[in-house]
Amino acid sequence: MPHMILRISTLQSTSFAAEWLSLREPADAAARSEALAAGFAGAGRIVDLASGTGANIRYLAPRLSGAPEWLAVDHDVRLLAALAPPAGVKVSTLRLDLAHALDELPLDGCDLVTASALLDLVSEPWLFRLAARCAEARAGVLFALTYDGRIEWSPREDADELVRGLINRHQLGDKGFGSALGPRAAAAAVAHYNAVGYEMRAVPSDWDLGPGSPALQSALIDGWTATVGEIAPGEAEALGNWARRRRAHVAAGASRVRLGHIDLGGRPQP
């Protein structure tokens, strides 16, 4: 997703990454499908991929009955050290480079594999392999907040579509897993999981950011402008003008942006 551009670029700085994850967590929680998550109540062992500081666990734990055991997996040991689960929730951690060591992911006995804001970063071969591994374990899957290519600003600016097109182009670049699926990720996930015997559900989970989220909107504007400027240096003037106008809308309390996401959930069929 476009705000994942920020997440990837900040992996070089754990403190900055943690700040970004904290900034976006309320918007993530407001956007997610509670009904889809509730369908996995009773899961006994849950593996959370790319856990960061544990936002996905903090969201899901109060919504799942029973007392599941969590395994939080991330490549950044410092983010895992900062993981903050809800009180009373049992979480183990595993440092693992998912991009290159997916087959080392321990899924035996796993009831649910979950992740938030991950699938649009990965390549199609990687996603296919993850689907195969989940199917081997007969595990349910719940993937939240997969970007689908939509960005809708209000009030509108002439360069909005230019910026959206550049963001979606950047999303297809290598984010560490090979050429990323970007906006095609949700459709690809449904296809690959169907192919290995899953029945999948897709539910919209858009961010709807208004005047109450100026810091997050500003972070998106600044991060997107810097990132797409790297792939379109000839558009530097247009991007700079767009960013200034967008920041002015935010400062005036007049800005709203809808960012398209999809939540996906599924189980292997008998």
Protein Blocks (a to p, Z undefined) as FASTA:
>chain_A
ZZlmmmmmmmmpmklmmmmmmmmmmmmmmmpcfklmmmmgoiabdcdehklnommmmmmm
mmpgcjdddddddfblklmmmpccdehiacddddddfklmmmmpcfehiabdcdehklmm
pcfklmmmmmmmmmmnopacddehiaehiacdddddfklmmmmmmmmmmmmmcehiapaf
klmlmmmmmmmmmmnopacdddddddcddfklmmlmmmmmmmmmmmmmmmmmmlmmmmmm
mmmmmmmmmmnopaccddddddddddddZZ
